[in-house]
């Protein structure tokens, strides 16, 4: 039985093309799924940060009410804290929550500075319990922020690497935002006696 060389050549070329299509398709499929997994990891890590921000936000009204009893004349600060807390809760994106958190952190610092002026307040059991809970929550926020930033680092590196950067752009994956401390907040306050 004679072998048709044209048919054999066509089958070999078709086999090679099919093999290449499978390799390229498998690579695209794997890369896309990897990007989806990385993106979901970033979202999951942000959700943990958001949970801790929510926890802190839930403590603030009790802390403000306790301080209000001793420093009622600081009404403007209490209103700003309430507005910043509302902005944190209503922020639509991680970037907006990070900005609102920075504002709220600054106002809480002012609130705690005011509390320092009232020895009776510092002796109040409720105030001390709230301060302990707030300190624990701040530590949790720091841990979750670190974890989030580590995951964002891996994700951002992945979408910038060749050839993934082409696929990331093609499928709409963009860089995630780090949860960073603003420049002014990095400096330690000076204490003068």
N, C-alpha and C positions, 0 to 999 in steps of 0.2 A: 504494500500500500504506500504510494508516494505521499510525502509530506509537502503540503503547500507552504513554501517559504514565506510568501506574503502574509498568509494567515498566521503563521508562527511569529513573525515579526510584529504583527498587529497585536497579538495576544501578549507578547513580552512587553511591548510599549504600554499597553493598557494595564498590565500588572504593575509595572513600575509607577505609572501615574496613579493608580489606585493606592499603592503603598505610600507614595508621597502625600496624597490627599489625606490618607488616614493619619500619617505622622503630623502633618500641619494641623489638621482638625483636632487631633488629640491634644496637641500642644496648646492650641487656642482654647479648647474646652477646659483643660487643666488650669491654664493661666487665669481664665475668667472666673472659674470656681474659687481659685486661690484668692483673687481680688475680692470676691464676694465674702469669703470667710474673714479676710482681714478687715474689711469694712464693717462687718457685723461685730467683730471683736472690739473695734473702736467704739461702736455704738453701745455695746454692752458695758465697756469700761466707763463710758460717759454716764450711763444709767446709774452706776454705783456712785460716781461723784455726785450726781444729781440727788440720789437718795440721802447722802450725807449733808448736802446743802439744805435739803428739805428738813432734815432732823434739826439742823441748827436754826433754820427759820422757825420751826415750831417752838424752840426754846426761848426765842427772843421776846415774844409778848410777855411771858412770865417774868423774865429778867427786867424788862422795861417797867412793868407794873410794880415790881419790888423797889426799883430805884425811884420811881415816881413818888412813892410814899415819903421819901427822904429829900428829894430834889424836884419838887413840883414846878419850880421856876424854870426848869430846862425844857419847857414845852416844845420849843422849836426843834430841838434835837430829837425828841420822841416822835414828832411828826415826820421828820426826815427819815428816821429809822423805819417807821411804818411804810413810808413811800418806797424806800429802798427794798424792803422785804416784799412788797407787792410787785415791784419791778422784777425781782428775782423769780417770783412764782409765775409771772406772766411772760417771762422772756421766751421767745419762740425758738431760739437756737442756742447751741453751746456757746457761741461767741457772745451773744447777748447776756446769757447767764454769767459768763466770766466777768463781763463789765459790771453787771449788777452786783455780783459777789464782791468785787473790788470796792465798790461804793459802800456796800453794807459793812464790810470789814473795817473800813476807815471810820464809819459811824460807831461801830461797836467799840473801837479803840477809844473814841471820845467818851462814850458812855462809861467805860471802865475807868477812864481818867477822872471822870466826875465822881464815881463811886469811891475813889481813893480819898476824896475830901470829906467823907462822912464815916467816921469811926463806928458809929452805931450801925450803919448799913453793913459794914464789913463784918460786924459781929452777928448779924442776922443769919440764923440757921438756913432759912429758905434761900437767901442770897448766896450763901456759901455752897449749898447743894446745887443751885443753878450754875454757879461758876464752875464747879467740878464737872457737871454734865457738859457745859460749854467747852471746857478744856479737852475733855475726852472726845467730843465731836470734832473739835478743831484738829486733833491728832488723826482721827479717822479721815477727815477731809484731806489732810496732808498725805496719808498713805494712799488713798484712792487717786489723788491727783498724780502722785508719782507713778502708780500703776497705769493710769490713763496715758500719761505722757510717754511711758515706755512703749505702750501698744501703738500710740500715734507715731512714734519714731519708726518702729518696724514697718508700719503701713506706708508712711511717707517714703521711706527708703525703697520699699517694694515698687511703688508706682513710679518712681523716678528711674529705676534700673532698665537698661535695654535688655530685651525688646518689650518688656512689660509696659514701658511708658507709652508706646504706641497703642497698645490694647487698652490701657487705662484711659487715655484720651478719647479713643474711639467709643468706649462704652460709658463714658461720663464719670469716671472715678476721679475725684480731685483730692488735693491735700486736705488732711484734717488739721484742725487748729489745736495748738498746744494750750494747756491751762498754765499760763505763766504768771508770775508775780510781777506787777508793774514796777518799773524802775524806781520810783519814789518809795515803794514799800520795802525794797531790799535793804535800805539803809537803816541802821540801828538808831533809835532816838538818842539824843544826847540828854544826859541828866546833869543838872547844875544845882549845886547846893548853896 
